[in-house]
Amino acid sequence: MYKISRRTTLKGLGLTCLAGCTTSLPTLEQNPWAFAQNIADNTTVPTFPNKEFNLLEFGGKEGSDNTLAFKKAIAACSNAGGGKVVVPAGRFETGAIHLESNVNLHISEGATIAFFTDPKYYLPAVFTRWEGMECMGYSPLIYAYGKTNIAITGKGTLDGQADPTHWWAWKGNKEWGVEGYPSQKESRNQLFAQAEAGDPVSERVYADGHYLRPSFVQPYKCENVLIEDITIINAPFWLLHPTLSQNVTVRGVHLESLGPNSDGCDPESCKNVVIENCFFNTGDDCIAIKSGRNNDGRRLATPTENVIIRNCKMEAGHGGVVIGSEISGGVRNVFAENNVMSSPDLEKGIRIKTNSVRGGLLENIYVRNCTIGEVQQAIVINFQYEEGDAGKFDPTVRNVEIRNLVCQHALQVFNIRGFERAPIQNFRIIDSTFVRGDNPGVIEHTTGLVIDNVQVNGKAFNI
């Protein structure tokens, strides 16, 4: 039996073994789940001084614009050395909220922070990342840049108030576009072109007069982040989007938004992330691990690494546990266990999506003890996402292991397709059961494939 010491760290965690360490942990290859537990044990969760700053004391009032009240309360808390900004029961409307170091924004049970839908409340532009590309864009609804020890906690609700005629219409496609409303299409194409050309971020200005919807919560280049217990609804765009941050803990949150691109939690180019005991009912991927798109992702060259996803429940969404598609910076060391997902509106269960335009090195993905009820496709690793095989950056996907997966009903069980010239390496599925699979699907262009004790429709499955 392996001993796990909180004072011992592994190569690759970016942590330092403290003086007096005598116990060494197994390597990732020896025991990946001991490695995963060590990530969880060493992901710093922020703590705060025992001081409270009630929003009402800084001018907070129901039925009014509370943007300035939030700013004053957060500044007072930060200037006092940190503590808790308390939002009491009630409904408080506001524009963008910017967190400072050592501040815990605590939304009490019965409290709702409702965000205005007028884009002017999210100006001036801030340094952000939009669909994997850096730009100066509308401020996320809750934003922090370069801060340490920040949190959003409590049993209350964040309401983005997005709907088919507020924010979502900017999607501009056949499903979501509304006649007479602007579309993101032109600005999105311009940003793509600037990112591919390597234009400085200071010249990529996409706020006022553009239509790129902001993320809901984005800690950018932050350390020690906690998001706990809150409910988020009606998001303009991605709900939780930690970016280039370290030590991120998301636990006990309820994420429900069925608009376009309503991804639940998208850690992008982050290190040491724990997502646990959360509920997802989203209009896009429930969890999507990212690391930048195309040239911008390769320019920053910052993978997302050391991610734990456990004890989560997922309903509607394009995918349950997803890696990609903005994955050009790579990903490594992802561990998903004891998650439950099921919905006729859940398109994919476990999914890796990339192509030869996105590229990326994706390695060490471990899944165990997960349950899928109803899904369209159970397991997908496909190099033909969106642009397909149209670039010069073949992805590398290697060392993917799925154990003890039980799926009750999949329209298609497998969609595993690498490139013949760049096959998926060391894909393993072990001790797994697909009770009903309407179509077993396809597994092609792999090396080191292992299928051990897998059943589909009550029969042993083999290639």
Secondary structure by P-SEA (a helix, b strand, c coil): cbbbbccccccccccccccccccccccccccaaaaaaaaaaacbbbbbccbbbbcccccccccccaaaaaaaaaaaaaaacbbbbccccbbbbbcbbbbccccccccccccccccccccccccccccccccccccccccccccccccccccccccbbbbccccccccccccccccccccccccaaaaaaaaaaaaaacccccccccccccccccccccccccccccccbbbbccccccccccccccbbbbcbbbbbbccccccccccccccbbbbcbbbbbcccccbbbbcccaaaaaaacccccbbbbcbbbbccccccccccccccccccbbbbcbbbbbcccccccccccccccbbbbbcbbbbcbbbbccccccccccccccccccccbbbbbcbbbbcbbbbccccccccccccccccccbbbbcccccccccccccccccccccccccccccccccc
